[in-house]
């Protein structure tokens, strides 16, 4: 019986993930780094960001409230 999963090396090489035209490999690394930093800060401070919008669409006040370092406050 023939393997019908891959229909030849040419087609296997052509197939791949569909990515936006503006995709850049650094975008993935930046997104991962952002997730790590946000998660670490959330765990350290107990604060969270809104989950209904991506972080890049949050307001300036929301970002300041989240990232403010008040550990030196009296």
Secondary structure, DSSP 8 states (H G I E B T S, - for coil): ----SS--HHHHHH------TT--HHHHHHHHHHHHHHHHHHHHH-----SSS-GGGS-HHHHHHHH---TT--
